[in-house]
């Protein structure tokens, strides 16, 4: 039953997120964080729905550790740790911003408050644009800016972005939430000096299959089969492949698959004015009486 799997994945993701929230990550490398958090998800009987994102300061999203990544968390950093658990392809997507510098506490609070206000209005039939309005109003009232070109999303089996968006600002049109469908809501907040948008960065270290069409390169095709068997359509990281292929070779083969458009690479997303960004995220399933937030802490 898919709802049960969503709920089970949500419980695991929430437990791991709360561990992340209280842990002191200062002095730890992003490699240690990603491996540890992914290990906690697996230990509880789920699979990772995507590589753990550890996006620091002005990087809003989509940074995951490279193999043996030595970037280290400092006590002035604002770290968004976005994690996903999946059971039979049914996904729980959740995030927390870890901050050790009191001057950015308000930013973190604005993301949490916007998420909480959004969740409190959810039920079947609510318009996604109205959720966006609530998020935007909450953030602006607290003196910050929402990131307009990042949004939450509908979830499907083995599909993180299943085609519908839950905006972080008010927008015209949009769709109404349907019963027993899963969605992720994720307010992103930046400072008053921020542009309120993100741009693509140079780094791309999260990947996903686009097509299973053969490339005529036997080893690249073997990697493509490995990706499909292990991750299906879900995103993956280079460090997940280097357990089977030596890093240099893995990079070469991935390069071939990207060139042949069998695999796509996702760039990191950076706040346009390079201002800090905070994020909070829950996965939820609307029903006629309200909502099941699968990733709420028990």
N, C-alpha and C positions, 0 to 999 in steps of 0.2 A: 504493500500500500504506500503510495508516494507521500501522502501527508505524514505518515509515521516516520518515513525515512527523512523527510525534511525536518521533523521535530527532533529526531535522534541526532542528526548532523548538527542542528542548532544548539542542542544541549552541550555537545562536545566543543563546538566553536566558542560558545559563551564561556565555558570553563577555562579554556586555553586563553581566551582574551583577558579574563580577569587575572590569571597568573601573570600575563604580560604587563597588565596595568600596574601591578604592585612591585614588580621586580626592579631592582636597580641595574640598569643596563650600562651605566657609565663605565667606560674603559673596555667594554665588550666590542668585538668587531661585528659588522653586519652579517658576516658569514656565520659567526657563532649564534647570533640571534635567529637567523633564518633556519639553520639546522636544528636548533633547540626547539623552536616553536613548531616546526614541521614534525619533529620527533614526538612532541606532546600530543599532536593531533593523531598520529599513527598509533601511539601507545594506548589511546582510548578507543581504538577499533574503527576509526574512519580513515579515509584517504584524503590527501590534500586536494582541494578543488583547483588550486593554482599555487604558484610559488609565493611564499610569504613576501609581501612588499614591505621594505623598510625604507621609507622615503623621508629624507632629512631636510628640515628647514624649508627653502623655497621650492624644493622638489615636492610636488603635490602627490604624485602617484607613479606606479609602475617601475620603481627601482627594486630589484631583488639582487641578492649577493651573487657576485661572480665566484667561480671556484676559488676558494681560499682568499676571499675578499678581505683586505686589511683595513678598510675604512672603519674608524673607531668612534664610538659615541662619546661626545664631550658633554660636560654639565651645562653647556649653553645651548645644546641642540634641542630641536622640537622634532620628535620622531613619530611618524605615522606608521603604525604596524597594522597592516591589513591582511587578514588571514581567512582561509576558506577550508571548510571540511565538507566531504561528500560521502554519502552512503548510496550505493547503487546509482551514482550519477546525480542524486538529488542534493542540492547545494545549500550550505549555510555560509553566508558572506558577512563578515563583521570586521570592524576596525576600531582602534583606540589610538589616541595621540598621547605619547609619553613625553612629559616635559619636566625638567628639573630646574628651570629658571622662572622664578615667580613672575617676572614681567610679562610672560606669555600665558599665564594661567587664564586670563580673560578670554583669550582666543580659543583655548581648549574648551572652556566652559560654554562659549557661544555655539560651538559645534555640537556639544552634548545637549544643550538646551534646545537647539533647533531640531535635533533628532527626536528628543522627547516630546516636543510640541507636535511634531509631524505624526508620531506614533499615536498620540492621544486622539487624533481626529480620524484615524483610518477605520473604515468599514467598507463593505461591498458598495460599489456605486459612487464612492467619493472620486472626484476628478483629480488626476495627477497634477493639473495646473494649480489647484487649490492647495495641495501639499506644498508645491513650490512657493506659493505665496506665503504660507505659514513660515517656511524655512527662511525665506528672504526677509520677512518682517522681523522675525526673532533676531536674526543676525544683525540687521541694521539698527534695531532698537538698542542693541548692546554696543554699538559704535564700530562695528566691523563690516566687512564686505563678503557676500557670498561669491563663490566662483561660478560664473554664469555658464561656462561651457563644459562643466563636469556635471554628471547627473547619476542618479540611481538607475536601476534597470530591472526589467522582468527577468526571471530565471527559468530555465527549462532543464530537462534531464541532459546532463553533460554539456549544458550551454550556459555560460555565465551571463552573456548579454543576449537575451532572447527576443530582442527587437523593440521593446517598449522602454521609454525613458521616464524616470521620476525626476523632474527638474528641481534645481536648487533656487530657482527664481520663478516669479509669476510669468506664465506664458499663455498666449492665446491658444484655444483649441485643446489638443491632447485627448487622452482617453480616460475612461472611468475604470476604477479597479474592479476586477472580476473575482467572484467568490472562489475560494480554494486554489487560487493561483499564487505563486510565490514571487516576491519582489524584494529588491534591496534598496534601502533608502540611505543615502550617504552625503550629508551636508559637508561641503568643504568651505572653510572660512579663511579669509586673509585680512591683513591689517587695513586701516583706513588709507594707508599710502599705496596699497596694492592696486593693481589694475583690475582685479576681479575676473581675470581670464588666465588660462594656461596656454603655453605653446609647447610644441614638441622639442625635446632636447636631442642631443647627438646620440646618447647612449641607448642601446636597445638590448636588453638582456632577458626579456620575457617573450616566449614564442608560442605559436599554436598552429595546428594543422589547418590548411586551407582546402587541400584536395589530396586524394590518395592516388592520383594519376602517376604512373611510373615515370621515372626520369631518364631511363636508359643507362643510369650509373648503378651498377649492382649494389655497391656498398651504401650509396645514398638511399637506395630503395629499401635496403635492409634496415637502415635507421628509421625511415618513414614507417615501416611496419612495426618497429619497436615502439615508436611514439604512439601510433594508433592503439597498439595492444595495451600499453601502459597508461596512457593519458586520454585516449579517445579524442574528442574535440577540445578538451580543456587545456588551458595554458600550462607551459612547462618551462623549466630553467635549464641552462647549459649544465649546471652542476648535477642535475638529475640524470644526465646522459653520460657524464664522465666516469660513472661507476662501470659502464660497459665499454666505452670508447676512450682512448687517451685524449686529453684535452685538445691538443693541437689538431688532431684528426677530427674530433667531434666538431670543432669550429669550421673546418674545411667542408665537411659533409653538410652541416647546417647551412653554410654559405651556398652550396649547390642547390639545396632544397628551397632556399629563399629565392634564389635567382630563377628557379623553375616555377616559382609561385605555389609550390606544394606546401610551404610553411610561410607564415607571416611573422614579422618581428614587430613588437610594440615599443615605440620610443617612450622614454621617461617624459613626464609632463611637468613643466616648470612655470611658476607664477610669472606673468609677463614683466612685472616690475621687480622680480626677484625678492619679493616679500615673503615672509613665513606663512605657512599654510597649516591649519589644523583640520582634522577629519574625525567624524564619528559615523558609525554605520551599524544598522541592524538588518536582518532578513525578517520579512513578515508575510503572513497569509491572511488576507481579509476574510471576514465572514459577516453574516447579516447582523450579528450582535456587536461587532467590533473587529477585533484583530487578534491573531495569535502571533506574538513576536517570538520567533523560534530561537533567537539569539539573546534573549533576556537572561540576565544572571539569575540562577535559582536561589 
